[in-house]
């Protein structure tokens, strides 16, 4: 019996994970506290409610911490967007390494430093790709030569890299990279591949010439960005909120890979086509509202719905909650933005920055990288 048990344990530890980490129920918690003596703040929904404080603090810093709302939009929006592939790499490929080598109290800070450095470096590289190279302009909301500004000219490239990274990570379940590479080199390879594909899209769809500048392509940069954001909506819905449903019913890896990618990208394009009568900035903001709300419901309040509910009911309720929260975010943030003074930025553009960058990144940092520190620490 002991030999069989040891063999079974060994097989369980060596068997490759069939689904990405984010789709596993235990991924986003340090522990799974249970029992009558467990504090209400150590389990859902109390854990999610308590997590709102660090999430809101970080979101406010990203939304307005660079000298106000407009300066934050012009400076932080590109940097944070370029940092998103690094966030995905650390959270979903490296599983919080290198921070895990430092213990729970320092893990998040080490990862955050790496994310900040990666975001700045990739912003500089993104400037070079679009032909507007200036390191000082990265941090200047009003450079003397506005052509050197990172906002908004670099955002389509940055957004494409992140969406492709999520396709490789969540939608494709790390496949086929995980067949050949371990998590650390696999994550680096995924970032490099996402950038290569994003540059290819920049050339084919936007008519840009790498390291020289943009041109006239098949799509307007704003439309390209809106389509990308709607693809992000379906990525969050299907692979964060619904944990890969319905594609996890497909047992063959390559069939699941093809169906999931085609469905996610196709649904994003069709959603844009269905709503294209609305102004493009409004479409991007609405999609950002859903992404932020979906991350709050699917990650921050993961497992908050009663476990006794059937799966279809949990999916339905999570979708309704996300739509309601997205509507509230849009109305409140837009009303707040319209009370501010704007020069280069716009209220609707700031709403998109707050939802996609400020709230979205804050939730991922707190839950997937910080492991809800300091609210749920390992004993």
N, C-alpha and C positions, 0 to 999 in steps of 0.2 A: 504493500500500500504506500509506504513512504517513498519507494522508488518511483512509483507512478505519479505520486503527488509532486515530487521534485521534477519529474519530466514534464508534467503539465505546467508547473510554474515556469520552467525554463522556456517552454514553447510559448507561453503567454507573454513572456518578456521579450522574446526575440521576434515574435510575429509583427510585421509591419502594420502600422495604424492605417485602417482602411479609409478613414475620414480625417479632415483637417482638425487641428486642435480646437478651433472655435466651435465646432459642432458637437463636441463632447460636453455633456452636462457638467462634469466636474472641472472643466478647464479654467473657469474664471473665479474660482474660489480657492483660498489657501486651505481651508478646512470645510467640512460639511457638518456644522454644529447641529446636534440634535439633543433631545432629552429635556425633561422638565426643568432642569436647572440652567439651561442655556438662556442667556439674555436675549430679549426680543430684538436688540440691535445687532446681534450676531447671526440672525437668520432673516430671510425675506418675509415681508417687505421692509422690515426695519433696517436691514443692511443697505437696501437701495436708498431709503429715505436719508439715512445718515451719510451715504455717499454723495448726496446732492451738494453738501457743503464744499468738499474739495473740488468737485466738478464745477460748481458755479464760480469758485474763486479763480481757478485756472482759466475758465471760459471768459471771465471778465478781463483778466490780464491780456488774453489774446485779442479780445474784441476792442479794447480801448486802452491798453496799457502802454502803447507806444506814442504817448502824447495826445491821446484823444481818439475818437472813433475814426475820423478820416485818415489820420496818420497811420493808425493801426491797419486800416484797410489797404493803404498804399504800400506799406512796408511789410507788415506781418503776413498778409494774405499770400503773397508769393512764397515767402520763406517757409511758412507752415505747410503750404500745398506741396512744395518740393520735398519737405521732410516726411510726407506721408508714406512713401515707399519704405523709408527707413523705419518708421513706426511699425509698419506691417511686417517687415523683416524681423525686427526684434520681438514683436508680440507673437507672431504666428509661425515663424520659422525657427528662431533661436530660443523661443519660450523664455524670454526675459534675460538671456545671457547677453552681456557679461555681468549684469547686475546681480545675478544669482550667486556669484562668487563672493559677494560682499555682505551677505546677510540681509534680512528684510528691511532694516532701518536705512540702509544705504543703496539698496538695489535700484530703486526707482530713480534716485538722483544720478547714479552712474549712467543708467539708460537714457535719462533725460539729457545729460551732457552730450552723449553720443548722437542723440537725435538732433539736438541743436546744431552741433558741428556738421552733421550730415546735411541738414537743411540748408545751411549757409553755403556749404561747398557745392551742393547740387543747384542752388540758385545761381551761383556764379557760373557754373557750367551751362545752365539753361540760358543765361544771358549770352554766353558765347555762341550757343547753337542758333539763337535768333539774331545774332549779329549786333548785339547791343552790349558790349563788354565794358563794365565799369564796376569795380568792387565797391567804391564809395556810394554809388547809386543804389546799392542793395538796401542801405540803411537810411537813405535820404528820401523823404516823401515828396520833396519839391526840388529835384536836381536842376541845375542851371540849364542843362540840355534835357528837356523832357523826353527826347527820343531814347535816352539812356535809362529811363525809368523801367523798373521790372513790372510795374502794373500798368495796363493789363496784358501787355504783349507776351509775357512769358507764361501766363496762366493756362492757355490751351495745352502747351507742352507738358506743364507740371500735372495738370488734371489727367491727361492721357496716360502718363507714366503711372499714376496711382491706380487708375481704373484697370489698366493692364496688370498691375501688380496684384490686385484683388482677384482678377480672373485666374492668374497663375496660382494664387494662394487658396482662396476660398472655393471658387467655382471649379477649378481643376483639381483641387485636393492635393496640391503639390506635385501632381503627376504630370509628366513623367520624370521630372527632375529628381524626385525622391528615390527613384529606382537606381540612380547612378551616383547621387551625391548625399553626403550626410547633411544634417540641418545647417551647420555654419556655412560651408561652401555653397550649399543649395540656396540659402537665403541671399547670399551675395550674387550668385548667378541669376536669381530671379529678379533682383534689382537691375542688374546689367541688361537682362533680356527685356524687362519692361521699358527701360530707356531706349533700347534699340528699336523696339516696336513703336514707341511713341514718336521717335524721330522719323521713322518710316511713315507714320500717319501724318506727321507735320508736313512731309514732302508731298505725299500723294493727295491728301485732302485739303490742305491749306496752301499748297503751292510754294512752300518755303524752301529755301536753299540753306542747308546746314552751314553755320558759321558765316553766313553772308546776309541773311535777312529773309523776310516774308515776301510773298507774292500774291497772286490771285489764283486761288484754288477752287475746288469743287464746292467747298463750304465756307461760309463766313465764320471767323473765329468764334463769335458769340453762339452761333448755331451749333458748331462743333462742341463747344463747352456745354451747352444745354443737353445735347444728346449723351455726352459722357456722364453728366449728372443723373440723367434718367436711367442709364445703365447701372449707375451706383445705387439708385433706388431699388432696382430688382436684385442687385447683389445683397443688399441689406435685408430685404424682405425674405428672399429665399434661403440665404445661407447664414444669416445672423438670427433673425426672428424665428424662421421656420426650420432651421438646422438642416438644410439640404433637402427638405421635402419639396417635390415628390421624387426627386432624382435618386434618393438613397434606396428606392425600391429596385433600381436597376443594378444587378449584381456584377455585370461585366464592366470592368474599369473603363475601357476605351469607349464603350457605348455611353456610359454615364458622362464621360468627359465631353464627348461630342454633343450629346443632348443638352447638358447643362450650359455649355458655352453658347451654343446656338440659341437656346431659349432665352438666356439672360441678355445677350446682346440684341437679339431680335425684339424682345419685349421692350427694351429701352428705346430702340429706334421707333417702334410702332407707337409707344407712348408719346414720344415727341411729335410724330406725325398727327396723332389724334388731337393734340393740344396746341398745334403750331399757330393757331390764330391768335393766341395770346402773345404779348411782347416777349422777346427772347429773355431779357433780364428777369422778368416775372417768372418765366418757366424755370430758369435756373434756381431762383429763390425758392419756388414751391418744391422743387425736387430736393433742395437742401433742407427744407423744413422736414420733409419725410425722412431723409437720411438721419438727421439729428434725433428726431423722435423715435425712429426705429432702433437706434443705438441705445437710447435711454430705456426703452421698453425691453429690447432683446438682450442687452448686456447688463446695464446698471440694475435692472429689476428682473434679471434672469431667474426663472423658477419661482417667481412671485405668485403665479396663478396656482390654484389648488391642484395638487398632483392627481387627485381622484377624477378630475375632469378628463373627458376623452380628448384625444389629440386634435381632432377637428375643431372642437370647441375652443381649445387653447389657441389655436391658430387664428380663429375668427375673432376672438376677444382681443388678442394682441394686435391684430390689424386695426380693429376699431379704435383701440386705445391710441395707437400710433397716429391714425388720421386725426383724432381729436386733439392730441398734443401738438401735432404739426400745425393745425389751424390756429391754436392758441399762440404758438411761437410766432407764426407769421403776423398775426394781428398785433401782438404786443410789440414785437421788434420793429415792425414797420412804423407803428405809431410813435415809438421812441425815436427812430431815425429821422422821421419827418419833422421833429422838433429841433433838430440840429442843423447847423450851417454847413453847407457842402460847396466845394469848389470843383475839384477833379472827380471826386467820388460821387456816388449817388446813394440815396437811402436804400433802394432795393438791392444794390450791390453789397452794401454793408450787411443787410439781412442774410444774404448768401454766405458772406464771410463768417458771420456769427454762427450760423447753423452748421455749415460744412466744416469749418476750421476750428472755431472756438469750442462749440459744444461737442462736436464729433470727436475731435482729438482729445478733449478733456475726458470724455467717457472711456476712450480706449486706453489712455494713460493710466487712469485710475483703476480700471477693471482688469484689462488684459496685460498691462505691463507692471503697474504698481501692486497688482493682486489685492486691491482694496485696502492697501496700507493707509493708515494704521488701524483700520476698523476691524480687519480679520487677519490677525497675525498667527503664525504657527506657534504652538506652545513649545 
